[in-house]
Amino acid sequence: MNAQELRDKTPDQLKDTLASLKKEAFNLRFQQATGQLENTARMRAVKRDVARVMTILNQKAAEA
């Protein structure tokens, strides 16, 4: 997901996206702990997406 797509979303949509990404990150951590995680690169991508969404939410809050 790129930043331009996120900037086009409303803050409510961004919060929903953030919640789903955090849920996915939790599930990935759980899979890693139990040894079931196959794609370890996905953890890094999800963490970066979470940071990207939070950055854009903060930018939108600062504009308002």
KAPESUL-V920221 format. One record per residue. N is the residue number from 1. RES is the residue in three letters. PSI is psi in radians with two decimals (NA if undefined). OMEGA is omega as a letter, one per 30 degrees, with the letter a starting at -180 (none if undefined). D_FIRST is the distance of its C-alpha to the first C-alpha in whole Angstrom. Layout:
# KAPESUL-V920221
n & res & psi & omega & d_first
N & RES & PSI & OMEGA & D_FIRST
N & RES & PSI & OMEGA & D_FIRST
This chain:
# KAPESUL-V920221
n & res & psi & omega & d_first
1 & MET & 2.29 & a & 0
2 & ASN & 2.90 & a & 4
3 & ALA & -0.59 & a & 7
4 & GLN & -0.70 & l & 9
5 & GLU & -0.69 & a & 7
6 & LEU & -0.63 & a & 8
7 & ARG & -0.43 & l & 11
8 & ASP & -0.22 & a & 12
9 & LYS & 2.76 & l & 12
10 & THR & 2.82 & l & 15
11 & PRO & -0.61 & l & 16
12 & ASP & -0.72 & l & 17
13 & GLN & -0.67 & l & 14
14 & LEU & -0.68 & l & 12
15 & LYS & -0.66 & l & 15
16 & ASP & -0.74 & l & 14
17 & THR & -0.73 & l & 11
18 & LEU & -0.76 & l & 12
19 & ALA & -0.74 & a & 15
20 & SER & -0.63 & l & 13
21 & LEU & -0.69 & l & 11
22 & LYS & -0.63 & l & 15
23 & LYS & -0.74 & l & 17
24 & GLU & -0.71 & l & 15
25 & ALA & -0.71 & l & 15
26 & PHE & -0.81 & a & 19
27 & ASN & -0.67 & l & 19
28 & LEU & -0.70 & l & 18
29 & ARG & -0.69 & l & 21
30 & PHE & -0.76 & l & 23
31 & GLN & -0.68 & l & 23
32 & GLN & -0.69 & a & 23
33 & ALA & -0.56 & a & 26
34 & THR & 0.00 & l & 28
35 & GLY & 0.31 & a & 27
36 & GLN & -0.09 & a & 25
37 & LEU & 2.18 & a & 22
38 & GLU & -0.65 & a & 21
39 & ASN & 1.58 & a & 18
40 & THR & -0.40 & l & 18
41 & ALA & -0.40 & a & 15
42 & ARG & -0.58 & l & 13
43 & MET & -0.80 & a & 14
44 & ARG & -0.73 & a & 13
45 & ALA & -0.71 & a & 10
46 & VAL & -0.73 & l & 10
47 & LYS & -0.69 & l & 12
48 & ARG & -0.65 & l & 10
49 & ASP & -0.70 & l & 7
50 & VAL & -0.81 & a & 10
51 & ALA & -0.69 & a & 12
52 & ARG & -0.78 & l & 9
53 & VAL & -0.75 & a & 10
54 & MET & -0.67 & l & 13
55 & THR & -0.80 & a & 14
56 & ILE & -0.63 & l & 13
57 & LEU & -0.74 & l & 15
58 & ASN & -0.66 & l & 18
59 & GLN & -0.75 & l & 17
60 & LYS & -0.64 & l & 18
61 & ALA & -0.66 & a & 21
62 & ALA & -0.57 & l & 22
63 & GLU & -0.58 & a & 22
64 & ALA & NA & none & 24
